[in-house]
Structures are given as structure tokens and as C-alpha cells.
Amino acid sequence: MIHEVDESLRQFVRRDAIPGNDVDVVFDAPTKDWASRRNSPSVDLYLYDIREDLRRRHYGEIEERGDDGLVSARRMPPRWFKLSYLVTAWTQRPEDEHRLLSIVLACFMRRDSLPKELLAGSLAGLGATISYTCALPPPQDRALSDVWSALGGELKPSLDLVLVAPIDLSREVEIAPAVDRPLGIDMTDGFARDEPRLDRGPTRPDGGERAPSATEVAARSSAGGGKGAGAKRGLALGGAKPKSGGSRTSN
């Protein structure tokens, strides 16, 4: 995202501030060594600070819907960051530097955001507005004199340009497939294929299930077959169970 903001900012300065002029737009750190090697008029846009704009942080999910009105995707909202640039003009004479810096300042004062037709890369696809502020007093914890001291260069006139740009992390949230038929429960899977399914009939008035009738018990027993089935049938119908070990005689 940062390199796309750089390119958008370069095109903006070239088109609206210095059109047709032989002035370079660079993003180098304005150190003493760089200043000694510079051999052409330049506008330097040095990025010296990156911080998240917490006031623009949003929580939750963004839903995207298809032509059928159903949710096709969910993604997290982008995060917004403040990009602070130190804008300086470099020529052979201080008067020319002041004139060039004045032209650049007037360019930024005409608008409050970068032209959308000049946005590069993913910034153009997002369709977001890249707003900025120019020449405002910096925060107390970020004095420009401290920036020059850290660079080791000589203090000179400069503009503090702060752009607010989004970073689209493309954090999509997986969604379940759409339901294409009514919800139902198949109760046939709980019975064996060769076992007859019995109608349980109505429940008791208190809401519980009634006990199976003798006919239903006999039908379940006969489905098993064999002697075991016959014995079960006899028990279900109230028959007596034969005693083992023979009969006893009485005197």
C-alpha cells in the first residue's frame, strides 16, 4: 500500500504542481550525504512516520451479496494508517527553493484528497478517498526538529504532509453453503432393513409414550423366527415357562 501511495503522490505533484518543469520528485532521506550528491532541482517527499488511525478502526464483518440477494462472502474491514511525509525543495539558491516550495504548498491547498484518477494499484480498486492535511502543527511527540536531528542534516523550510490510506488485508471469513431445501429429519435410518416398522400410535394424555400392545409384541417376536421367537411369544402372551429337570411326583 505504501508504494502505491508514493506513486499516486508523485503523479499528483508532477501533474498539478510542476507540470512540464525539469524538477525531480524523489522520496530520499534528506541527509547531508544525499544533499551533497544532488545535482538537479528536486522536490523531496520523505516518509518518516507510519501510525494507525485508531479513529477509523471498525469492527465486525462486511457482507457481500450476489444477484440472488444471498450472502456470497464476508470480509473484515480495512485498517487505516497515517503516512507522514517531510516535503522539502532543493535547488542551488534559497530563493528558488522557497518559490518551488510555495508552488507545492499551493498545489496541496487546492484539494483535501488525492485525485481518484491518479490512484495507483489497489487504491484505485478500493474506491476509497485518500485524504490528507498539509502544513498543520505536528503533534507534541513528533517535532520536525527531532526529525532533522535524527537525519543529521541542516534544518530548512519544510511542509508536514499527512495522508490517511487504507490497507486492504483481504481477510475473508468462510461462510457455509446456502440452504437449498427445507430442513427435515429422516427417521427410517434407525430401523433395520428386514425389520417391520410398527406404528407406535398415539401417546398417553400425560405426554409419555404408551406401552406396546400384545399384538405388536407378538409381531416383533415372530419377525425373529426360531425357538427363541416362539419362547418370547409365549412369554409375551402370558404362557407358562416349562420347568427343566423333569416332573416331580407326589406321594
N, C-alpha and C positions, 0 to 999 in steps of 0.2 A: 504493500500500500504506500509506503514512504517514497519509493522511487516513482510511483505514479503521481503522487502529489508534486514531486520535484519537476517532473516533465510537464505537468499541467501549469505549474507556476512559471516555468521557463517560457512556455508558449505565450502565456498571458503578458509577461513583461516585454517579450520581443514584439508582440503584435500591438499592444496598447501604449507602451511607454517609449520604446526606442525603435520604431519601425524604420527600416532602411538605414539605420546607423551602424557604423563599424564598431560596435560595442559588444563584448563578450558577456554572456550570462553564465556564471560559474557557481559552484557550491563548495568551494575550498575553504579550509580554515585559514583565516587571515593572520597567519603568523609572520614574524619578521623574515624568515627564510622565504616564504611564499611571496611576500611583498617585494623582496629584492630580485626575484626571478621574473616577476610580472613585466611584460613588455607591450601591453596594449590596454586601451581603456576597458574597464570591466565593471560589471555590477555583480557583487558577490552576495549570494543568499546562503549563509552558513547556518545549518541546522544544529542548534546547540542544546535543545531540551525537548524531551518527549514525556508527556504525562497524560494519564487517562482523565477525561472529563466525567467525573462521577455524577454530575447533574443530569447527564444524558443516559445514564445506565438504566436499562429496562429489564424487567424480569418476566418470566413466563415464556410462552411459545407463540409463534406466528403461524397461523393456519393458511394453507394454500388449497383452494378448491378448484376442481375441474369443471368441465362444461355441464356435468350432471349434478352439480351442486354438492357433491360429496368431498370430504377432506382427502386430498391426494398426498399431502406432505405437511410436516410440521418442522419448523426450524427455529433456532434460537435467534434473538435479535442481535444486530451487530453492536460492537463496542466502539465508542468514540474516543479519539485521542487528540490532545492539543500538541501541535508541532510548532515550536518557536524558532524563528529564523532571525539571524542578525544580518540586516541588509546594509551594505556599505558600497560606496562608489570609489573607484580607483582610476586616477588619471595622473598626468605629470604635474598639474598645478592644483592647489586647493580650490581656486575659484571654479575651475571646471568640475571638480568633484562635487562642489556644492550645487552647481547648476544641474548636474546629472542626478544627484540625489533628490533635488526638488522635482524633477520630471517624474521620477519613480514614485515619490510620495503623492503627487497629483494623480497618477495612474491608480494607485490604491484607493484614494479618497473618492473616486468616481463610483465605486461599487462597494458592496458589502460581502460579495462572494465571488468565487471564480466562475468565469463563463462556462456554462454547461457544455457548449460546443467544443471547448478546449480540454475537457476532462479526458484523461488517458486511462486505458486498461479497464479494470474492474470498476473504477469510479464512474465511468460512463454507463456501465451496465446497471449499477445500483440505482441510478437516477437520484442520488442524494445531493443536497445543496452543501457545498464546501464553503462555509462562511469563514470570515477572517476579521481580525482587528489589526490596526496599524498605528504605531506611534503612541500607544497608550502607556501610562506609567506601569512598569513591571511590578510584580509582587515584591514584598519586602524580603522574601527569602531568595530572590533571583535578581540581584542588581547587575546591570550591564557592565559596570566597572569590574565586578568579580569575573565576568566572562573574559574581558580583555586581559585581566591579570593572569587567568589560567592559560590563555593563549600565548602569553609572553610578548604581546605586541603593544604598540603605542595606541593610546586612546584617541579615537577620531569620531566624527559625526556618524551616527548610525540610526537605523529605524528598527524597532522591535515589531516583527510581523508574526502573528499567532494565527494559525489555521486550525480548524476543527474538522477532522476527517474520520470516516468510519472504517473499521476493519471488519470485513465480512468473513467470519471464520467458517461459514457454510456448515455449521453444526446442526445437522438434520436429526430429528427424532424419529425412530422407527415406529410405524403405525401398523395396526392389524388390518388384514384384508376386510373389505366391506362385506356385510352380511347380504347374501343374495337370495335367501329363502327364510321362511318363518322358523323360529326355534321350536323343536319338537323332541320328544323322548321316545325311543324305541324300546318297548318292554319285552319283545319277543326273544331277545338275546339271552334272557335269564332262564329259559326253558330248554331242555334237551330236544333234539330234532324228532326223536321217536317217542317222546312222552306226550300224551294228550294234555292240552291246556284246559283246565277246568275253570268254569265261570264261578268266581268267588261269591257272586250275588250281592245283595245289599248288606250294608254294615248294620251294627246294632244301633239303637237310638242314642246311646251314650257316645257314639263316635268310634268305638272299637270294632274290630273285625269279628264276625260271628264264627262259631266253630263249624267245621265241615260236617255235612250230613253223613249218614251211614252209606247212602248210595255213592257219594263222592269218594269215601274211603274205600269202598269195595272196588270202584273203578280204578283207583290208583293201585290197589293191591293186585288186581287182575292184570294190569299192564306189565307187572314184573314177571309173571309166569312162574311155573315150577312149584315144588312143595312149599318153599318159603312163602310164596304168594298165597297158597292155599291156607297155610297156618295163619298168616297175617289176616286173611279174610275171615277165618273163623274167630279170631280174637276180636276183630272189629265188629262182628255181628253178634258177639256175646256168647259164642260157643265155649265149651269147657275144654281145657287143655288136658290131654291124656297124660296119666302118670307113668313114669318109667319104672322098670324093675318088676313087672308082673302084677298080678292081683293078689290080694290078701283074703284068706278065708277065715271065717269066724266059727267058733265052736258053738 
